[in-house]
Amino acid sequence: MRNLLTEPLCEAQDLGKPIADSMHAVSVCLPLWEHVVGYEEGDPAVVEAMWCGYPRFVMHPQLEELHQRLLTDHGQTGERCLSFCDQSAAQRCLKFLNGEGRVLAIHEDSLAACFFPERHYALACQYRRHTGEIVSSRQADAFLKSQLVEPAEDAELLIRKRLADWNGQELEDVFLYGNGMAAHYHLHRAIQSGLGGGSSIQFGFPYVDILKVQQKFPPGVDFIWDNGAAGFDQLKQRLEQGNVMAVYAELPNNPLLSMPDCLRLKELCQNHQVPLLVDDTVGSYANVDSFRIADVTYSSLTKYFNGACDAMGGTVMINADSPYREQIRAALREAGGDGLYGEDAVVLEANSRNYPERMAQMNQTTETLAEFLQGHPKVARVYHPKLQDNTCYEAIRKEGGGYGGLLSIELVNPETNAPAFYDKLRLNKGPTLGTNFSLACPYTLLAHYDELEWAESCGVSRWLIRISIGLEPEDEIISRFAEALAAVEL
């Protein structure tokens, strides 16, 4: 077993290896800048070397095998298919494809498939990426072995209790989903059906698919990327126009780690009787109390909660004091999609037991690294909540909470130095965050390769490098960054 703390996957020969010693790893090694570009451009030398990838973006080998079996057993000439956890999800995919195809129940209520003309495969993959409605690799593996298991109710209950206790909320207001995007997607569906009333507002630059869901599924979105003073003027004006379903915000956002004036955001939403829905994945429960301002929070449990990078999960939690509580709870139950595959629940429960202790160490190391990088002459800018105007962060920071395990940097002369630094950095390199081992990626290239100019118009540099700090010793982390920066010229 490779120790990713001491032997990171970061060399050219590590291309395509799973990041986590598990067949269910949710990250993949892209060790050189050119590999990231090659992946985005579909270079066979890169794509064919990848054993796995982030599950919503890259089809896991077990899913590929499952889909091939489904086509062999049930397919027709010229068809492709995708698997889903139930018929309702498969029907939603079919609707996204304008009804061109068919849905088939495969195994009771736990597996269904959407079959469609081969020409729609790329569009169908967009659906699974944006919505998170995917079958986990554990569930696919179990089906292939005819070993599907029942829901792990004890493990799910422990997870829900843990989340409720850590956030000071009621157990009945905690919902679990297969991943963070599925949590957001089902919340979006629930808000639309339960509250309705116009488009949503995305306030602040969000994770890529959070915005895509609002853009590609009714009723549409008004995007205000600036979460500073100018953005608040736009938000106020839009709220005064009325016909707003909900306001979405990330606290802090990804990848710039910036925070809006949380108390003003809460006041505006309350004054206009619009629910405020907050993604606190990056801030994390150990550090921030989003319920001081939010009606609902949604989060990825794949990240800090799990830590091991070997299982996915997501959650939606309703604020017990929200005036929309009963409506949203009923709408979430009606929307469906709640629950985890049994084996995934067991893994998430076990891995999350020491989450607060892990988060505390990550907070401290990241803060020390951010201060080191801020003072380095070869670093043009460091994005970290404590180093920016953190009065907004303080409004929701818990007593004893830190500033998270994530930071982003821009280097001087980035066109030359960002690739050189990234290639030299001795950290695991690939997508996702919140892992127990440090992990770096050229975030904007991975998330926005087809819209780089748009991202830059929102203040997100194409040369930005995002770093998720793990449990390596603090001095070791600093040493590795100093070494990589030595490869950078002023």
N, C-alpha and C positions, 0 to 999 in steps of 0.2 A: 504494500500500500504506500503510495507516494504521499509524503507530508507536504502539502501545498503551502504551509507556513515557511518552511525552510528550503523547499525545492519547488519554487513556483513554475508554472507552465508559461514560459516567456521566450523560448528560443525558436528559431525557424523550424526546427525539426518537430516542434510541438504542435504545429498547425493542425487544427481539426480535432484535437484530443478533447474529450469531455473534461470540463472543469468541475471536479468532484469525483471521488472514487466510487462511482455508482453508475449503473446502466440507466439510471433515471436522472442523471445530471441535467441541470437546466441552463448551463452555460457551456461555451465552447471556446477553445483557444484560437485567437487571431493575433499571433505574436508580433507581426510587423505591420507598419502602416500600409504597406502595399497589399497585404492580405485583406485588410479591411476594405480597401478600394476594390480589390479583386472579388471579394464576396458580394459587394453591392452591385458590381457590374456583371456578375454571373460568370466569372472566369472559371473554366472547368478545373484548372489546376488547383484552385482554392476550394470551390464547391465540392468537388469529388473527394477532397481530403477530409472533409468535415464529417465526423462520425455522427454528430448530433448538432443541435443549435438551440437557441431559445425556443421553447416548444410552440408558441403561437406563430413564430416566423419560419421555423424549419421543421419539417415533418420527422418525427422520431422514427428510428428504424422499426420499432414495434408497431407504430401506426402505419407505416408503409406496408408492413407484412399483413396487418389486419385488413387494410383496404384492398390489398391484392386478393386476400381470401374472400372478402365480400364480393368482389367483382367476379371471381371464379365461381362462387356459389350462387350468386343472385344477379350478376350483371348482364347487360345486353350489349350487342355490338356497338362500338363507338361511345361507350359510357365511361365516366370516371365516377368516383364516389368519395364522400367524407363521412366519418363516423361521428355520432353525437351521443350524449348521455340519455336522451329521451326523444320521443317523437316530436314533441313541441319544438325543441331546438332544431331538429332536422327540417321541420315545416317552416321555421323562420328563415333558415338558409335557403330553402326552396323559393320563398317569397322574395328574398334578396336577388335571386336569379330570375325574377319575373315569372316564376311558376314553371319554368322549363325543366322538367325532371319529375322524379317521383320519390316518395318516402316509404321506407320499409322498416317495420319493427323487427329487430334481430334477436333480442333477448329480453323478454318480459318488459319491465319498465326501465332497464338499466343500459340498453344499447339500441340505437337506431341508426339508420344510414340514409343519406340523401344521394340519390343517383341522378346524374345530369349529363348532357352532351359534353364531350371532351373539350370543346371550345370554351366552356364556362369554368374550367378548372382554376384558372388564375383568379377569376372573380370570386369563386367559392372560397379560395384560400384567403382572399381579402376579408370575407365574412368571418372566418374563424379567427383571423388575426385581430380584427377590430373588436369583436364581441367577447373573445375568450371562451366561446362555447366549444371546448375541445374535450376529447377523451384523453385522460392522463395516460402516460406510458405504462404505469402499473396496471391500470384497468385493461389496456390493450393486451399487455403481456398475459394477464390472467385469463382473458377471453381466449387467446390463442392456445392456452394450455388447458382450457375448459375448467378453470379454477376460479371463476368469478366469486367474490365474497360479498356477504351482506354488509350494509352500512355498519360502521363501527360506532354504535351509539354511545358507548361509554367514553371513547376517545373524543368524539365530537362534543359531548357534554362537558368534558374537562376543558376543551379549548374554549367553548363558549363561556364557561364560568370564569376562566382565566381572563378572557377579554373583558367580561363584564366587571370583574373585580378591579382590574388594573385601570379601568376607565370610569369607575364609579357609576355604572349604568345597570339596568335591569336585564336579567338573563333573557327574558322574552323579546328583548329589543336587539338581540345579537343574531345575525344571519351569516351563514357560511356558504362560500362558493368555491368553485374549482380553481380559481386564480383571481388576481386583483382586477383584471379587465372584465371578467365575468361579473364581479361584484358591481363595478361601475355600470356596466351595460344593463344589468337587471334593475339597478336603482333607477337608471334613466327611464327604463320602461315603466317602472312602478310610479315614478313621479308624473310621467305623462298621463298614465291612465287614472291615477288617484287624485291628482291636482289639476293637471292640464293647464290651459291658459297661456298659449303663446310660446315663443322660443325661449331657449335657455341663454344664459350669459356665462361665458368662460372668462373669468377675471384673472389675468396673469398668464404668463407663458406656461403651458402644461406639458406633461408627458404626451408624446405624439398621438397615441391612439385614444386618449381621453378626448381630445379635440375631434378626432376622426369620427368617433361614435356620434357626437353631437352634430357633425356636419352631414353625415351620410344616413342618419336615421331621423325620422320626424321628431319634433316639429322644426328643427333648425336651430342655429346658434348665432349669437352676436359675440364676436371675439374681441376682447380688449386686452392686448398683450401687456400694456404698461400698467403695472399695479402701483405706480406712484401717484403724485398729485394730478398729473394730466389724465391718467387713467381713471381716477376717482371722479373727475369732472365728467368724463364720458359715461361712467357707470351711473352717476346721479341723473344725468340727462336721459339715459335709456330707461332707467327705472321710472322716471316721471312720465314717460310716454305710455307706460303700462303694457299689459299683455305679455308679461314675463313669467315663465314657468318656474324657474329656479336660477340661482347663481352658484356656479362651481368655482372653487379655488383650491390651490395646493399650498400647504403650509409646512415647510417652505417649498418653493417650486423647484422643478428639475429641468435643466441642470444648473441654473444660476443661483440657487439657494437664497433667493430674495423673498422678502415678506411684505405683504401689504399692511397698512394700518388696520389691524384686526378689529379693534373696537369700533372704528368708523365703519368698517365693512358690515359688522353686525348691526350697527345702528341704521345704516341705509336699508339693509334688507328688512329689518323689523318695521321701519317706518313705512315701507311700501308693501308690507305683508307678502314677502317673497321668501321661500325657504333658502337657507344657505347650506350648501353641501360641500364638505371639505375632505380632500384627500390628504391624510397625514402620514402616508407611507414613509416619506423622507424624514420627517420630524421624529416619528415613532412614539409609541405610547409611553415609553420610559422617560421621554423628555418633554413632550408637550401635551397640554390638555385642550384639545380642539373643541371640546364640548362647552368651553367658556363662551364660545361664539357660535358654534355650528348647531344646526338642527339635526344633521345627519353627518356621520363620517363614513368614508369607505377607504379600504387599505388593502395592500398586497401582503399576504402572510408568507409569500415566497421569500421575502427579503429578510429583514432583521429577525422577525418572529421565528422563522425556520433556521436561518443561518447556515445550514449545511449544504445548501444549493442542490438538494436532491429531492425536493417535493414542492408542489405548488398549492396555493390556497389564497382565498380572499375573504374579506368580511365587510358587511355593512352594519353599522350600529346607529340606532336612533336615540337622540337625546330625550331622556325621560321628561324633561321640562319643556320640550318643544310643543308649541300649539298644534303642530301638524302630526304629532306622534301617532295617534290612532289611525288617521288616514293613511299615513305612509306605511305603518305596520301591516294594515289590511291589504294595501296595494302590493307590498313585497310578497306577501303570502299568495296573493292571486297571480303575481307574475311568475312564480315558480323559479326553478333553477337552484334552489337552496340545497345545500348538502355537499359532502365530500365523498369520494370513493373511499371505501373502508380502509384499505392499506395506506392511502395518502393521509387519512386522518390520524392513524396510529403513528406514522412517522412525524407528522407535524406536532402532535402532542408531545412526543418524547423529546424532539429537538428544541421545543420552546420552553422547557422547564427552567433553563438557566438564562433565558433571554435578558432579564434585567442586569445580571452580572456582566454578561457579554457586552451589552450596550454601554455600560459604564466605562469599560476599558476602551471601547471604540471611541467614545466621546473624548476621553482624555488624550489618546494618541492623535486623533484627528485635529484637535485644537492645537497641540504642540506642533504638528506638521504644518498646519496653516500659518502659524506664526513664523516658523522657519522659512517657509516659501515666500511669505509676504516681504521678508527682509532680504531676499536673494536678488542680486542685480540682473539675473537672467530670466526672472519671472516678471512678466508685465502686469499680471493681475491674478489675484486669488479670490475665488468666490466661496465664502463660508459665512454662516449666519452671524458668528460673533464678530467678524471683521467688517461686516457691513453695518448699516444703521440698525442696531439690534434692539432698539426700543420696541419695535413692532413684535419681534420674537419674544421679548420678555413678557408681553401681555398674555401669552399662553404657555410660557415655560413653567413646568412643574417645579416645586421646591425640590432641590437636589438634582433636577434634570440638567442635561448638558445640551450641546448644540449639534449632535448627530455625528454620524460616521462618514459623511460625504462632503467632498469639496471638488471644485473644478478650477483649472488654471489655464491661463493663456501665457505663452512665452514671448520674449522679444524676438523679432524677426520670425514670426511663426511659420511662414511658408517653408522655411528651411529647418527651423529648430524643432517644431512640433513633431515631425516624423523622426528626426534624429533622437530626440529625447524619448519618445515612445518606444522606439526600437531598442534602446539601451536599457530601459527601466526594468529592473528585476522584480516585477510583480506579475501575478497571474493577469492575463489580458483576455478580456471577453466581455460580453454583455451581462447585465443584471447588476445588482448592488445588495448591500446588507449581508454579505457572506462573511463567514468566520475567518476567511483569508482575504487579504487585500486584492483588489481587482481594479484594473484600469481599462479605459476604452476611449477612442476618439468619438465622443458621444454624438456630436452633430452629424458626422459621417454615417454612423450606424442608424440614427433615428430619422434623419432628414436628407438623405443623399439626393433624392429627387427634387428637393425644394430648398437647396442650400441658400440661394439668394433670399428667399422668403424668410428663412430662419435668421439670416443676418440682418434683415430689415427689422426683426424683432429683438435685436441685440444679442443674438447667440452666434458666436464666431464659428466658422467651419473648422477652425484649428483648435477649438476647445478640447481639452482632455479632462475627463471626469474620473475621479479616483474614489473608490469605496475602501475605507480602511478596515482591516480585520484585527486579528488578535496577535499579530507578530509583536515582539518587544519594540517599544518606542524607539530605542536607539538604533535598532536594526532598520526600521522604516526610514529614519532620517538618513542613515548611511546609504541606503539604496537610492534615495532621491538625490543625495549629494553626488553619488557616482554617475547617475544619469545626466545630471545638470552639467557635469564636467565635459560631457560630449556636445554641449551647446555653446555656440559662440555669441558674444555680444554684438 
